[in-house]
Protein backbone atom coordinates (compact mmCIF):
# COMPACT_ATOMS: atom_id res chain seq x y z
CA UNK A 1 0.00 0.00 0.00
CA UNK A 2 1.17 3.50 -0.82
CA UNK A 3 -0.23 6.55 0.92
CA UNK A 4 -0.70 9.91 -0.80
CA UNK A 5 2.90 10.83 -0.03
CA UNK A 6 4.19 7.66 -1.71
CA UNK A 7 5.21 6.06 1.57
CA UNK A 8 4.97 2.27 1.55
CA UNK A 9 2.67 1.19 4.39
CA UNK A 10 3.63 -2.33 5.47
CA UNK A 11 3.73 -2.19 9.29
CA UNK A 12 0.82 -2.75 11.69
CA UNK A 13 1.16 -2.15 15.43
CA UNK A 14 -1.56 -3.94 17.40
CA UNK A 15 -2.53 -2.89 20.92
CA UNK A 16 -4.06 -6.00 22.49
CA UNK A 17 -4.99 -4.44 25.84
CA UNK A 18 -5.14 -1.11 27.64
CA UNK A 19 -4.14 -2.77 30.93
CA UNK A 20 -0.68 -2.84 32.47
CA UNK A 21 0.99 -4.19 35.59
CA UNK A 22 3.10 -1.02 35.94
CA UNK A 23 2.09 2.62 36.40
CA UNK A 24 4.88 4.52 34.65
CA UNK A 25 4.77 8.26 35.31
CA UNK A 26 5.07 9.26 31.63
CA UNK A 27 2.31 6.85 30.61
CA UNK A 28 -0.27 7.02 33.36
CA UNK A 29 -1.45 9.79 35.73
CA UNK A 30 -1.55 9.32 39.52
CA UNK A 31 -5.31 8.77 39.39
CA UNK A 32 -4.96 6.01 36.80
CA UNK A 33 -6.94 5.84 33.56
CA UNK A 34 -10.44 4.77 32.65
CA UNK A 35 -10.18 1.23 31.31
CA UNK A 36 -12.11 -0.20 28.38
CA UNK A 37 -14.92 -2.63 29.02
CA UNK A 38 -13.82 -6.18 28.27
CA UNK A 39 -16.67 -6.46 25.76
CA UNK A 40 -15.18 -3.58 23.73
CA UNK A 41 -11.75 -5.19 23.36
CA UNK A 42 -11.10 -7.14 20.17
CA UNK A 43 -11.18 -10.90 20.45
CA UNK A 44 -8.24 -12.95 19.19
CA UNK A 45 -10.38 -14.13 16.29
CA UNK A 46 -11.13 -10.52 15.32
CA UNK A 47 -7.46 -9.58 15.53
CA UNK A 48 -6.47 -12.53 13.37
CA UNK A 49 -9.07 -11.61 10.74
CA UNK A 50 -7.80 -8.02 10.70
CA UNK A 51 -4.21 -9.20 10.23
CA UNK A 52 -5.20 -11.61 7.44
CA UNK A 53 -6.91 -8.80 5.52
CA UNK A 54 -4.09 -6.35 6.30
CA UNK A 55 -1.52 -8.80 4.94
CA UNK A 56 -3.58 -9.14 1.78
CA UNK A 57 -3.31 -5.36 1.39
CA UNK A 58 0.46 -5.25 1.87
CA UNK A 59 1.22 -5.49 5.59
CA UNK A 60 4.14 -7.85 6.29
CA UNK A 61 5.41 -6.55 9.63
CA UNK A 62 3.39 -6.79 12.87
CA UNK A 63 4.20 -5.60 16.38
CA UNK A 64 2.10 -6.52 19.42
CA UNK A 65 1.81 -3.81 22.07
CA UNK A 66 -0.45 -2.74 24.95
CA UNK A 67 -0.76 -1.48 27.63
CA UNK A 68 1.39 -4.41 28.58
CA UNK A 69 0.63 -7.23 26.11
CA UNK A 70 1.75 -10.01 28.47
CA UNK A 71 -1.12 -9.28 30.88
CA UNK A 72 -3.60 -10.25 28.15
CA UNK A 73 -4.80 -13.77 28.99
CA UNK A 74 -3.85 -16.24 26.28
CA UNK A 75 -1.34 -13.93 24.57
CA UNK A 76 0.82 -16.88 23.49
CA UNK A 77 -2.16 -18.30 21.60
CA UNK A 78 -2.62 -15.00 19.77
CA UNK A 79 1.04 -14.90 18.81
CA UNK A 80 0.73 -18.40 17.36
CA UNK A 81 -2.41 -17.42 15.43
CA UNK A 82 -0.67 -14.42 13.88
CA UNK A 83 2.65 -16.17 13.20
CA UNK A 84 0.87 -18.80 11.12
CA UNK A 85 -0.61 -16.24 8.72
CA UNK A 86 1.21 -16.50 5.38
CA UNK A 87 2.95 -13.26 4.45
CA UNK A 88 4.10 -12.15 7.90
CA UNK A 89 7.85 -11.55 7.63
CA UNK A 90 8.45 -10.02 11.06
CA UNK A 91 6.43 -10.51 14.26
CA UNK A 92 7.62 -8.62 17.33
CA UNK A 93 6.40 -7.36 20.68
CA UNK A 94 7.01 -4.35 22.91
CA UNK A 95 6.89 -5.23 26.61
CA UNK A 96 8.01 -3.86 29.95
CA UNK A 97 9.77 -7.20 30.42
CA UNK A 98 8.56 -7.93 33.95
CA UNK A 99 6.72 -11.09 32.90
CA UNK A 100 9.12 -12.27 30.19
CA UNK A 101 10.87 -14.72 32.49
CA UNK A 102 7.81 -16.98 32.22
CA UNK A 103 6.72 -16.05 28.68
CA UNK A 104 9.89 -15.72 26.59
CA UNK A 105 10.29 -19.37 25.57
CA UNK A 106 6.56 -20.03 24.96
CA UNK A 107 6.42 -16.86 22.84
CA UNK A 108 9.43 -17.95 20.80
CA UNK A 109 7.93 -21.40 20.30
CA UNK A 110 4.66 -19.75 19.20
CA UNK A 111 6.45 -17.82 16.47
CA UNK A 112 7.45 -14.48 17.96
CA UNK A 113 10.67 -13.25 16.34
CA UNK A 114 11.93 -10.56 18.71
CA UNK A 115 11.13 -8.17 21.55
CA UNK A 116 11.66 -4.57 22.58
CA UNK A 117 11.94 -4.20 26.36
CA UNK A 118 11.47 -0.96 28.29
CA UNK A 119 14.31 0.01 30.63
CA UNK A 120 14.92 3.65 31.56
CA UNK A 121 17.46 3.23 34.36
CA UNK A 122 19.76 0.71 36.01
CA UNK A 123 18.99 2.07 39.47
CA UNK A 124 16.38 0.04 41.37
CA UNK A 125 15.12 3.07 43.31
CA UNK A 126 14.82 5.17 40.17
CA UNK A 127 12.99 2.30 38.48
CA UNK A 128 10.54 2.03 41.36
CA UNK A 129 9.93 5.78 41.18
CA UNK A 130 9.36 5.75 37.42
CA UNK A 131 7.07 2.70 37.41
CA UNK A 132 5.53 3.36 40.84
CA UNK A 133 5.22 -0.39 41.54
CA UNK A 134 7.93 -2.20 39.57
CA UNK A 135 10.91 -4.32 40.62
CA UNK A 136 13.85 -3.85 38.24
CA UNK A 137 15.09 -7.38 38.95
CA UNK A 138 12.05 -8.71 37.11
CA UNK A 139 13.19 -6.84 33.99
CA UNK A 140 16.73 -8.20 34.23
CA UNK A 141 15.34 -11.73 34.49
CA UNK A 142 13.06 -11.02 31.52
CA UNK A 143 15.97 -9.78 29.41
CA UNK A 144 17.98 -12.87 30.28
CA UNK A 145 15.05 -15.12 29.38
CA UNK A 146 14.54 -13.32 26.05
CA UNK A 147 18.22 -13.77 25.14
CA UNK A 148 18.16 -17.43 26.15
CA UNK A 149 14.99 -18.05 24.13
CA UNK A 150 16.49 -16.46 21.02
CA UNK A 151 14.10 -13.51 20.72
CA UNK A 152 16.82 -11.62 18.91
CA UNK A 153 17.78 -8.95 18.44
CA UNK A 154 16.64 -7.90 21.90
CA UNK A 155 16.17 -4.14 21.80
CA UNK A 156 15.97 -1.88 24.83
CA UNK A 157 13.66 1.15 24.77
CA UNK A 158 15.06 3.83 27.08
CA UNK A 159 12.97 6.95 27.66
CA UNK A 160 15.04 10.08 28.21
CA UNK A 161 14.19 13.65 29.14
CA UNK A 162 16.51 15.46 26.76
CA UNK A 163 19.68 13.57 25.88
CA UNK A 164 21.21 10.09 25.82
CA UNK A 165 24.07 11.64 27.79
CA UNK A 166 21.89 11.66 30.92
CA UNK A 167 23.38 9.48 33.65
CA UNK A 168 20.57 6.91 33.66
CA UNK A 169 20.73 6.62 29.87
CA UNK A 170 24.50 6.21 29.91
CA UNK A 171 24.25 3.38 32.42
CA UNK A 172 21.57 1.65 30.33
CA UNK A 173 23.75 1.99 27.24
CA UNK A 174 26.74 0.45 29.05
CA UNK A 175 24.55 -2.45 30.19
CA UNK A 176 23.36 -3.00 26.62
CA UNK A 177 26.89 -3.01 25.24
CA UNK A 178 27.95 -5.55 27.85
CA UNK A 179 25.06 -7.91 27.11
CA UNK A 180 24.81 -7.53 23.31
CA UNK A 181 21.54 -5.61 23.41
CA UNK A 182 20.51 -2.84 21.03
CA UNK A 183 19.47 0.38 22.77
CA UNK A 184 17.00 2.94 21.42
CA UNK A 185 16.65 6.31 23.15
CA UNK A 186 13.16 7.79 23.04
CA UNK A 187 12.61 11.36 24.20
CA UNK A 188 9.60 11.68 26.47
CA UNK A 189 6.54 12.45 24.34
CA UNK A 190 3.28 14.30 24.94
CA UNK A 191 0.32 13.26 22.81
CA UNK A 192 -1.88 16.25 23.66
CA UNK A 193 0.83 18.84 23.05
CA UNK A 194 2.17 17.04 20.01
CA UNK A 195 5.68 16.74 21.41
CA UNK A 196 7.73 14.00 19.74
CA UNK A 197 11.05 13.51 18.02
CA UNK A 198 13.01 10.90 16.10
CA UNK A 199 14.04 7.83 18.05
CA UNK A 200 17.80 7.77 18.56
CA UNK A 201 19.00 4.42 17.29
CA UNK A 202 15.65 3.49 15.71
CA UNK A 203 13.15 4.39 13.00
CA UNK A 204 10.29 5.81 15.06
CA UNK A 205 9.35 9.47 14.91
CA UNK A 206 10.62 9.97 11.36
CA UNK A 207 7.44 11.11 9.64
CA UNK A 208 8.98 11.28 6.16
CA UNK A 209 9.52 7.52 6.09
CA UNK A 210 6.67 6.38 8.36
CA UNK A 211 5.29 3.02 7.23
CA UNK A 212 2.89 2.37 10.13
CA UNK A 213 -0.75 1.89 10.89
CA UNK A 214 -2.01 1.27 14.42
CA UNK A 215 -4.85 -0.89 15.69
CA UNK A 216 -6.23 0.01 19.10
CA UNK A 217 -7.45 -2.61 21.54
CA UNK A 218 -11.06 -1.68 20.79
CA UNK A 219 -10.76 -1.91 17.03
CA UNK A 220 -9.82 1.52 15.70
CA UNK A 221 -7.35 1.80 12.84
CA UNK A 222 -5.19 4.90 13.26
CA UNK A 223 -2.92 6.27 10.52
CA UNK A 224 -0.70 8.18 12.95
CA UNK A 225 0.17 8.13 16.65
CA UNK A 226 -0.11 11.91 16.85
CA UNK A 227 -3.54 12.26 15.25
CA UNK A 228 -7.17 12.02 16.35
CA UNK A 229 -8.10 10.26 13.10
CA UNK A 230 -9.32 6.68 13.52
CA UNK A 231 -11.62 4.27 11.73
CA UNK A 232 -13.62 1.54 13.47
CA UNK A 233 -13.18 -1.88 11.87
CA UNK A 234 -16.42 -3.14 13.38
CA UNK A 235 -18.48 -0.28 11.98
CA UNK A 236 -16.82 0.19 8.60
CA UNK A 237 -15.44 -3.25 7.86
CA UNK A 238 -11.77 -4.13 8.08
CA UNK A 239 -10.60 -3.38 4.54
CA UNK A 240 -12.59 -0.14 4.36
CA UNK A 241 -11.16 1.07 7.68
CA UNK A 242 -7.60 0.23 6.64
CA UNK A 243 -7.86 1.89 3.24
CA UNK A 244 -9.43 5.01 4.69
CA UNK A 245 -6.59 5.28 7.21
CA UNK A 246 -3.96 4.85 4.50
CA UNK A 247 -5.72 7.36 2.26
CA UNK A 248 -5.76 10.10 4.89
CA UNK A 249 -2.43 9.38 6.62
CA UNK A 250 -0.96 12.83 7.35
CA UNK A 251 2.45 14.04 6.24
CA UNK A 252 3.44 14.33 9.89
CA UNK A 253 1.92 14.07 13.33
CA UNK A 254 0.32 16.99 15.13
CA UNK A 255 -1.50 16.04 18.34
CA UNK A 256 -3.66 13.28 19.78
CA UNK A 257 -6.35 14.23 22.27
CA UNK A 258 -8.43 11.04 22.08
CA UNK A 259 -5.86 8.40 23.09
CA UNK A 260 -3.25 7.87 25.78
CA UNK A 261 -0.05 5.84 25.71
CA UNK A 262 -1.73 3.29 27.97
CA UNK A 263 -4.21 2.36 25.23
CA UNK A 264 -2.34 2.99 21.99
CA UNK A 265 1.00 1.37 22.68
CA UNK A 266 3.43 4.19 21.97
Buried (B, 14 or more C-beta within 10 A) or exposed (E): BEBEEEBEBBBBBBBBBBBBBBBBEBBBEEEEBEBBEEEEBBEBEBBBBBBBBBBBBBBEBBBBBBBBBBBBEEBBEBBBBBBEBEEBEEBBBBBBBBBBBEBBBBBBEBBBBBBBBBBBBBBEEBBBEBBEEBEBEBBBBBBBBBBEBEBBBBBBBBBBEEEBEBEBBEBBBEBBEEEEBBBBBBBBBEBEEBEBEBBBBBEBBEBEEBBBBBBBBBBBBBBBBBBEBBBBBEEBEBBBBBBBBBEBBBEBBEBBEBBBBBBBBB
